[in-house]
Amino acid sequence: MAIARFPETETAEVHAAEDAIVVLKRRMTGMELIRAARRLHELSVELNVHLAKACGFCHDCADVCPFEDMEEEIDLPGYLRKEAGISEGAKLCAYVNEEENSVTIAEAKHPYDLRDVPPEILDMFLSAGLCLGELDELLIKGDVVYEG
């Protein structure tokens, strides 16, 4: 706590979110708040850079990223979900069979993919030329990409 200049008698304010906990002084001067906000911003940048390095730059997609215009959701009418035994809230995936000119829609076996990434992160990846395909693969596999 000394490195954060917390006096021993200082009470802390805890902000908990999915996958992160932030501890702040309960009372801060303007400069303390500026330093805290700046460090949190720096940490955010560091984490995004770490993720970007795990994905790398896009090299195989020529001029157009196949993931750029990905639809947010694959839609399937309720009666077809019911008939297929797919729960109402389940994530769906589409598989293309070019030989038979058909598309198969099935329940996804993975909890996360690009559809779960906030738009501002996707925009950052696209504008930086980072590979959305690699990001999608990391999310689908659930690979560990950060060890602090």
FIPAMAR-246091 format. One record per residue (C-alpha): x, y, z. Coordinates in steps of 0.5 Angstrom, whole numbers. Example, Ala and Ser with C-alpha at 12.3 -4.5 7.8 and 13.67 -1.06 7.14 Angstrom:
// FIPAMAR-246091
<pt><x>25</x><y>-9</y><z>16</z></pt>
<pt><x>27</x><y>-2</y><z>14</z></pt>
// end
This chain:
// FIPAMAR-246091
<pt><x>0</x><y>0</y><z>0</z></pt>
<pt><x>6</x><y>5</y><z>1</z></pt>
<pt><x>7</x><y>5</y><z>-7</z></pt>
<pt><x>0</x><y>8</y><z>-8</z></pt>
<pt><x>2</x><y>13</y><z>-2</z></pt>
<pt><x>-4</x><y>10</y><z>2</z></pt>
<pt><x>-3</x><y>12</y><z>9</z></pt>
<pt><x>-4</x><y>6</y><z>14</z></pt>
<pt><x>-11</x><y>9</y><z>17</z></pt>
<pt><x>-14</x><y>11</y><z>10</z></pt>
<pt><x>-20</x><y>7</y><z>8</z></pt>
<pt><x>-21</x><y>4</y><z>1</z></pt>
<pt><x>-26</x><y>4</y><z>-4</z></pt>
<pt><x>-27</x><y>-2</y><z>-8</z></pt>
<pt><x>-29</x><y>-2</y><z>-15</z></pt>
<pt><x>-31</x><y>-10</y><z>-18</z></pt>
<pt><x>-32</x><y>-11</y><z>-25</z></pt>
<pt><x>-32</x><y>-18</y><z>-29</z></pt>
<pt><x>-25</x><y>-20</y><z>-29</z></pt>
<pt><x>-22</x><y>-14</y><z>-25</z></pt>
<pt><x>-22</x><y>-11</y><z>-18</z></pt>
<pt><x>-19</x><y>-3</y><z>-17</z></pt>
<pt><x>-18</x><y>-1</y><z>-10</z></pt>
<pt><x>-18</x><y>7</y><z>-10</z></pt>
<pt><x>-17</x><y>12</y><z>-4</z></pt>
<pt><x>-24</x><y>14</y><z>-1</z></pt>
<pt><x>-22</x><y>21</y><z>-1</z></pt>
<pt><x>-17</x><y>24</y><z>-6</z></pt>
<pt><x>-14</x><y>31</y><z>-8</z></pt>
<pt><x>-15</x><y>33</y><z>-15</z></pt>
<pt><x>-8</x><y>31</y><z>-16</z></pt>
<pt><x>-9</x><y>24</y><z>-13</z></pt>
<pt><x>-15</x><y>23</y><z>-17</z></pt>
<pt><x>-11</x><y>26</y><z>-24</z></pt>
<pt><x>-5</x><y>21</y><z>-22</z></pt>
<pt><x>-10</x><y>15</y><z>-21</z></pt>
<pt><x>-14</x><y>16</y><z>-27</z></pt>
<pt><x>-8</x><y>17</y><z>-31</z></pt>
<pt><x>-5</x><y>10</y><z>-29</z></pt>
<pt><x>-12</x><y>7</y><z>-30</z></pt>
<pt><x>-11</x><y>9</y><z>-37</z></pt>
<pt><x>-4</x><y>7</y><z>-38</z></pt>
<pt><x>-6</x><y>0</y><z>-35</z></pt>
<pt><x>-12</x><y>0</y><z>-40</z></pt>
<pt><x>-7</x><y>2</y><z>-46</z></pt>
<pt><x>-2</x><y>-4</y><z>-44</z></pt>
<pt><x>-8</x><y>-9</y><z>-43</z></pt>
<pt><x>-10</x><y>-7</y><z>-50</z></pt>
<pt><x>-3</x><y>-7</y><z>-53</z></pt>
<pt><x>-2</x><y>-14</y><z>-50</z></pt>
<pt><x>-8</x><y>-17</y><z>-53</z></pt>
<pt><x>-6</x><y>-14</y><z>-60</z></pt>
<pt><x>1</x><y>-17</y><z>-59</z></pt>
<pt><x>-3</x><y>-24</y><z>-58</z></pt>
<pt><x>-7</x><y>-23</y><z>-65</z></pt>
<pt><x>-2</x><y>-20</y><z>-69</z></pt>
<pt><x>-3</x><y>-16</y><z>-76</z></pt>
<pt><x>-7</x><y>-18</y><z>-81</z></pt>
<pt><x>-3</x><y>-21</y><z>-87</z></pt>
<pt><x>-8</x><y>-26</y><z>-91</z></pt>
<pt><x>-14</x><y>-22</y><z>-92</z></pt>
<pt><x>-12</x><y>-18</y><z>-98</z></pt>
<pt><x>-16</x><y>-12</y><z>-98</z></pt>
<pt><x>-22</x><y>-14</y><z>-94</z></pt>
<pt><x>-23</x><y>-17</y><z>-87</z></pt>
<pt><x>-28</x><y>-22</y><z>-88</z></pt>
<pt><x>-30</x><y>-21</y><z>-80</z></pt>
<pt><x>-31</x><y>-13</y><z>-81</z></pt>
<pt><x>-38</x><y>-14</y><z>-83</z></pt>
<pt><x>-40</x><y>-19</y><z>-79</z></pt>
<pt><x>-47</x><y>-19</y><z>-77</z></pt>
<pt><x>-48</x><y>-19</y><z>-69</z></pt>
<pt><x>-53</x><y>-25</y><z>-69</z></pt>
<pt><x>-55</x><y>-31</y><z>-73</z></pt>
<pt><x>-63</x><y>-31</y><z>-72</z></pt>
<pt><x>-67</x><y>-37</y><z>-72</z></pt>
<pt><x>-74</x><y>-37</y><z>-71</z></pt>
<pt><x>-77</x><y>-40</y><z>-64</z></pt>
<pt><x>-80</x><y>-46</y><z>-67</z></pt>
<pt><x>-74</x><y>-48</y><z>-71</z></pt>
<pt><x>-70</x><y>-47</y><z>-65</z></pt>
<pt><x>-75</x><y>-51</y><z>-61</z></pt>
<pt><x>-75</x><y>-57</y><z>-66</z></pt>
<pt><x>-68</x><y>-57</y><z>-66</z></pt>
<pt><x>-67</x><y>-57</y><z>-58</z></pt>
<pt><x>-63</x><y>-51</y><z>-58</z></pt>
<pt><x>-65</x><y>-46</y><z>-52</z></pt>
<pt><x>-68</x><y>-39</y><z>-53</z></pt>
<pt><x>-62</x><y>-35</y><z>-51</z></pt>
<pt><x>-56</x><y>-40</y><z>-54</z></pt>
<pt><x>-51</x><y>-37</y><z>-59</z></pt>
<pt><x>-51</x><y>-40</y><z>-66</z></pt>
<pt><x>-46</x><y>-41</y><z>-71</z></pt>
<pt><x>-47</x><y>-42</y><z>-79</z></pt>
<pt><x>-43</x><y>-47</y><z>-83</z></pt>
<pt><x>-43</x><y>-46</y><z>-90</z></pt>
<pt><x>-42</x><y>-53</y><z>-95</z></pt>
<pt><x>-40</x><y>-50</y><z>-102</z></pt>
<pt><x>-41</x><y>-56</y><z>-105</z></pt>
<pt><x>-48</x><y>-57</y><z>-103</z></pt>
<pt><x>-50</x><y>-50</y><z>-103</z></pt>
<pt><x>-52</x><y>-50</y><z>-96</z></pt>
<pt><x>-52</x><y>-47</y><z>-89</z></pt>
<pt><x>-52</x><y>-51</y><z>-83</z></pt>
<pt><x>-54</x><y>-47</y><z>-77</z></pt>
<pt><x>-52</x><y>-50</y><z>-70</z></pt>
<pt><x>-52</x><y>-48</y><z>-63</z></pt>
<pt><x>-45</x><y>-46</y><z>-61</z></pt>
<pt><x>-40</x><y>-50</y><z>-57</z></pt>
<pt><x>-36</x><y>-44</y><z>-55</z></pt>
<pt><x>-38</x><y>-38</y><z>-50</z></pt>
<pt><x>-35</x><y>-33</y><z>-53</z></pt>
<pt><x>-33</x><y>-30</y><z>-60</z></pt>
<pt><x>-32</x><y>-23</y><z>-64</z></pt>
<pt><x>-40</x><y>-22</y><z>-63</z></pt>
<pt><x>-38</x><y>-21</y><z>-55</z></pt>
<pt><x>-33</x><y>-16</y><z>-56</z></pt>
<pt><x>-35</x><y>-9</y><z>-55</z></pt>
<pt><x>-35</x><y>-4</y><z>-62</z></pt>
<pt><x>-30</x><y>0</y><z>-60</z></pt>
<pt><x>-25</x><y>-5</y><z>-59</z></pt>
<pt><x>-27</x><y>-8</y><z>-66</z></pt>
<pt><x>-26</x><y>-1</y><z>-69</z></pt>
<pt><x>-19</x><y>-1</y><z>-65</z></pt>
<pt><x>-17</x><y>-7</y><z>-68</z></pt>
<pt><x>-19</x><y>-6</y><z>-75</z></pt>
<pt><x>-16</x><y>1</y><z>-75</z></pt>
<pt><x>-9</x><y>-1</y><z>-73</z></pt>
<pt><x>-9</x><y>-7</y><z>-78</z></pt>
<pt><x>-10</x><y>-12</y><z>-73</z></pt>
<pt><x>-12</x><y>-19</y><z>-74</z></pt>
<pt><x>-20</x><y>-20</y><z>-72</z></pt>
<pt><x>-19</x><y>-27</y><z>-75</z></pt>
<pt><x>-14</x><y>-29</y><z>-69</z></pt>
<pt><x>-18</x><y>-25</y><z>-64</z></pt>
<pt><x>-24</x><y>-29</y><z>-66</z></pt>
<pt><x>-20</x><y>-36</y><z>-65</z></pt>
<pt><x>-17</x><y>-34</y><z>-59</z></pt>
<pt><x>-24</x><y>-32</y><z>-56</z></pt>
<pt><x>-27</x><y>-39</y><z>-59</z></pt>
<pt><x>-21</x><y>-43</y><z>-56</z></pt>
<pt><x>-21</x><y>-39</y><z>-49</z></pt>
<pt><x>-14</x><y>-39</y><z>-50</z></pt>
<pt><x>-10</x><y>-35</y><z>-44</z></pt>
<pt><x>-7</x><y>-29</y><z>-47</z></pt>
<pt><x>-5</x><y>-26</y><z>-41</z></pt>
<pt><x>-1</x><y>-28</y><z>-34</z></pt>
<pt><x>1</x><y>-22</y><z>-30</z></pt>
// end
